[in-house]
Amino acid sequence: MLFMNVLSPRQSAMIVLIITVALHSCAYSKKAAFKLLEEAKTRSYDIIVVPGVPFNTPEWDRVMRGRVYWSKYLYDLGIAKNIMYSGSSVYTAYYEGDIMAMYAVAIGIPREHVFSETRAEHSTENIYYSYKKAKKLGFKTIALASDQFQTKTLHGFARRKLNNDVGMIPWYMPIIKKMAPDMLSPKIEHEKALNPAFISIKKREGFFKRLRGTSGKNLDVHLYE
């Protein structure tokens, strides 16, 4: 950060500490993540929502891989009966929800239990639109499954906008680390998820509109009605 150069070392250190604490407070602790996972094991959700990640060829990055494999873990345990991957073509020309759905099927989740939502351009829209679409499809119990940071940051939004009707199942890192060596990268036909009319959101929207979107203030409340 350029402005850090004009601060004293003590002031710079304090700002770094504040930012670090703020980021840490926006993620579930290992203890909290374990508790939520144990609670999820006592029930079975009709569908879980997995937010998207930008896709760059030739293959997925570690965050997308982690989210998809975490959803498979929850499916294999019986916590999730179905999975909806959400994400439009936001920063790259590929529909994130479709790309993740392809990978999910490729690693062994039955196609009939995999769904995608391709209108969301922000994390808040991922959960909001996927919830609306899931309800329209007839699913009753819904949970969000993602990394500790994203799940925690979306918890408050889901509680306000969706009447606290969404479960939270963040990554439990000891399990993610244990699975890591077996997280293979299968080949998919990624060109099938290409948006031929793609224009990056950075060119379509100014900074403040994107910020409003991130905050969940650009929602299309009539979508999927």
C-alpha positions as CSV (number, residue, x, y, z in Angstrom):
1,M,0.0,0.0,0.0
2,L,1.5,3.3,-1.1
3,F,0.1,5.3,1.9
4,M,2.1,3.0,4.3
5,N,5.2,4.7,3.1
6,V,4.2,8.0,4.8
7,L,3.5,6.4,8.1
8,S,5.9,5.7,11.0
9,P,6.9,2.1,11.5
10,R,4.7,1.9,14.6
11,Q,1.7,3.3,12.7
12,S,2.3,0.9,9.9
13,A,2.6,-2.1,12.3
14,M,-0.7,-1.1,14.0
15,I,-2.6,-0.9,10.7
16,V,-1.3,-4.3,9.6
17,L,-2.4,-5.7,13.0
18,I,-5.9,-4.2,12.6
19,I,-6.3,-5.6,9.1
20,T,-5.0,-9.0,10.2
21,V,-7.5,-9.1,13.2
22,A,-10.3,-7.9,10.9
23,L,-9.7,-10.7,8.4
24,H,-9.3,-13.3,11.1
25,S,-12.6,-12.3,12.6
26,C,-14.3,-12.8,9.2
27,A,-13.4,-16.5,9.1
28,Y,-14.6,-19.4,11.2
29,S,-12.1,-20.8,13.6
30,K,-11.2,-24.5,13.4
31,K,-13.2,-25.1,16.5
32,A,-16.3,-23.4,15.2
33,A,-16.0,-25.1,11.8
34,F,-15.8,-28.5,13.5
35,K,-18.9,-27.7,15.6
36,L,-20.9,-26.7,12.5
37,L,-19.7,-29.9,10.6
38,E,-20.8,-32.0,13.5
39,E,-24.2,-30.3,13.6
40,A,-24.6,-30.8,9.9
41,K,-24.0,-34.6,10.3
42,T,-27.1,-34.8,12.4
43,R,-29.3,-33.8,9.5
44,S,-29.4,-34.1,5.7
45,Y,-29.9,-31.1,3.5
46,D,-31.9,-31.3,0.3
47,I,-29.2,-29.2,-1.4
48,I,-26.1,-27.3,-0.6
49,V,-24.9,-24.2,-2.4
50,V,-21.3,-23.8,-3.5
51,P,-20.2,-20.3,-4.7
52,G,-18.1,-20.0,-7.8
53,V,-14.5,-19.1,-8.5
54,P,-13.2,-17.6,-11.8
55,F,-11.9,-20.3,-14.1
56,N,-8.7,-19.8,-16.2
57,T,-7.7,-22.5,-18.6
58,P,-6.2,-25.0,-18.7
59,E,-7.6,-26.2,-15.3
60,W,-9.1,-25.1,-12.0
61,D,-7.2,-23.4,-9.2
62,R,-6.8,-24.7,-5.6
63,V,-9.8,-22.7,-4.3
64,M,-12.2,-24.1,-6.8
65,R,-10.8,-27.5,-6.4
66,G,-11.2,-27.2,-2.6
67,R,-14.8,-26.1,-2.8
68,V,-15.8,-28.9,-5.2
69,Y,-14.1,-31.6,-3.3
70,W,-15.6,-30.3,0.0
71,S,-19.0,-30.6,-1.6
72,K,-18.2,-34.2,-2.6
73,Y,-17.2,-35.0,0.9
74,L,-20.5,-33.7,2.2
75,Y,-22.4,-35.6,-0.5
76,D,-20.5,-38.8,0.3
77,L,-21.4,-38.4,4.0
78,G,-25.1,-38.0,3.1
79,I,-25.1,-34.4,4.5
80,A,-26.0,-33.1,1.0
81,K,-28.5,-34.9,-1.2
82,N,-27.9,-32.5,-4.1
83,I,-25.4,-29.7,-4.9
84,M,-25.8,-26.4,-6.7
85,Y,-22.7,-24.6,-8.0
86,S,-23.3,-20.9,-8.5
87,G,-21.5,-18.3,-10.6
88,S,-21.8,-16.4,-13.9
89,S,-19.0,-15.5,-16.3
90,V,-17.7,-12.5,-14.2
91,Y,-14.0,-12.0,-14.5
92,T,-13.3,-14.7,-17.2
93,A,-15.4,-15.9,-20.1
94,Y,-16.5,-19.2,-18.4
95,Y,-19.7,-19.7,-16.4
96,E,-18.3,-20.6,-13.0
97,G,-21.4,-22.6,-12.0
98,D,-21.2,-24.8,-15.1
99,I,-17.5,-25.3,-14.8
100,M,-17.7,-26.5,-11.2
101,A,-20.7,-28.7,-12.1
102,M,-18.5,-30.4,-14.8
103,Y,-15.7,-31.0,-12.3
104,A,-18.2,-32.4,-9.8
105,V,-19.5,-35.0,-12.2
106,A,-15.9,-35.8,-13.3
107,I,-14.9,-36.6,-9.7
108,G,-17.8,-38.9,-9.1
109,I,-20.9,-37.0,-8.0
110,P,-23.9,-38.4,-10.0
111,R,-25.1,-36.0,-12.7
112,E,-28.7,-36.1,-11.5
113,H,-27.7,-34.6,-8.2
114,V,-25.7,-31.7,-9.7
115,F,-27.2,-28.3,-10.5
116,S,-25.8,-25.0,-11.6
117,E,-26.9,-21.4,-11.2
118,T,-25.2,-19.0,-13.7
119,R,-26.6,-15.5,-13.0
120,A,-24.8,-14.6,-9.8
121,E,-21.9,-12.2,-10.1
122,H,-21.1,-11.7,-6.4
123,S,-20.9,-14.0,-3.3
124,T,-24.1,-12.5,-1.9
125,E,-25.9,-13.3,-5.2
126,N,-24.5,-16.8,-5.1
127,I,-26.4,-17.7,-2.0
128,Y,-29.4,-15.5,-2.7
129,Y,-30.1,-16.6,-6.3
130,S,-29.2,-20.2,-5.6
131,Y,-31.6,-20.2,-2.6
132,K,-34.4,-18.8,-4.8
133,K,-33.7,-21.3,-7.6
134,A,-33.5,-24.2,-5.2
135,K,-36.8,-23.3,-3.7
136,K,-38.3,-23.0,-7.2
137,L,-37.1,-26.5,-7.9
138,G,-38.8,-27.8,-4.8
139,F,-35.9,-28.2,-2.4
140,K,-36.7,-27.3,1.2
141,T,-33.6,-27.6,3.3
142,I,-30.6,-25.6,2.0
143,A,-27.1,-25.0,3.3
144,L,-24.0,-23.0,2.1
145,A,-20.7,-24.9,1.8
146,S,-17.5,-23.0,1.2
147,D,-14.2,-22.0,2.8
148,Q,-14.2,-20.6,6.3
149,F,-13.8,-17.0,5.2
150,Q,-16.6,-16.9,2.6
151,T,-19.1,-18.9,4.7
152,K,-18.6,-16.6,7.7
153,T,-18.9,-13.4,5.6
154,L,-22.1,-14.6,4.1
155,H,-23.7,-15.8,7.3
156,G,-25.0,-12.4,8.3
157,F,-26.3,-11.6,4.8
158,A,-28.2,-15.0,4.6
159,R,-29.6,-14.4,8.1
160,R,-31.0,-11.0,7.1
161,K,-32.1,-11.7,3.5
162,L,-33.2,-15.3,3.8
163,N,-34.6,-15.3,7.4
164,N,-31.8,-17.5,8.7
165,D,-33.1,-20.3,6.6
166,V,-29.7,-21.5,5.4
167,G,-27.3,-23.8,7.1
168,M,-23.6,-23.1,7.2
169,I,-21.0,-25.8,6.5
170,P,-17.5,-24.2,6.3
171,W,-14.4,-26.2,5.4
172,Y,-12.9,-28.1,8.3
173,M,-9.2,-27.6,7.4
174,P,-7.9,-30.9,8.9
175,I,-10.2,-32.8,6.5
176,I,-9.3,-30.6,3.6
177,K,-5.5,-31.1,4.2
178,K,-6.1,-34.9,4.5
179,M,-7.9,-35.0,1.2
180,A,-5.4,-32.7,-0.6
181,P,-3.1,-35.4,-2.0
182,D,-6.1,-37.2,-3.6
183,M,-7.7,-34.0,-5.1
184,L,-7.0,-34.9,-8.7
185,S,-7.7,-32.6,-11.6
186,P,-9.8,-34.4,-14.2
187,K,-10.2,-33.3,-17.8
188,I,-13.4,-31.5,-18.6
189,E,-14.9,-30.0,-21.8
190,H,-14.5,-26.4,-20.5
191,E,-15.4,-24.9,-23.9
192,K,-19.0,-26.0,-23.2
193,A,-19.2,-23.4,-20.4
194,L,-17.9,-20.6,-22.5
195,N,-20.0,-17.4,-22.7
196,P,-19.5,-16.1,-26.2
197,A,-20.9,-12.6,-25.3
198,F,-18.5,-12.3,-22.3
199,I,-17.5,-8.8,-21.1
200,S,-15.6,-8.5,-17.8
201,I,-17.6,-7.0,-15.0
202,K,-14.7,-4.5,-14.6
203,K,-15.7,-3.1,-18.0
204,R,-19.4,-3.3,-17.5
205,E,-19.6,-1.8,-14.0
206,G,-17.7,0.9,-12.1
207,F,-16.0,0.3,-8.8
208,F,-18.9,1.6,-6.6
209,K,-21.5,-0.5,-8.4
210,R,-19.4,-3.6,-8.0
211,L,-19.0,-2.7,-4.3
212,R,-22.8,-2.4,-4.0
213,G,-23.1,-5.8,-5.6
214,T,-20.6,-7.3,-3.2
215,S,-22.8,-5.9,-0.4
216,G,-25.9,-7.5,-1.9
217,K,-27.5,-4.2,-2.9
218,N,-27.9,-5.0,-6.6
219,L,-30.1,-8.1,-6.2
220,D,-32.7,-8.9,-8.7
221,V,-35.4,-9.9,-6.2
222,H,-37.7,-11.3,-9.0
223,L,-35.1,-13.7,-10.4
224,Y,-36.3,-17.3,-10.2
225,E,-39.8,-16.4,-9.1
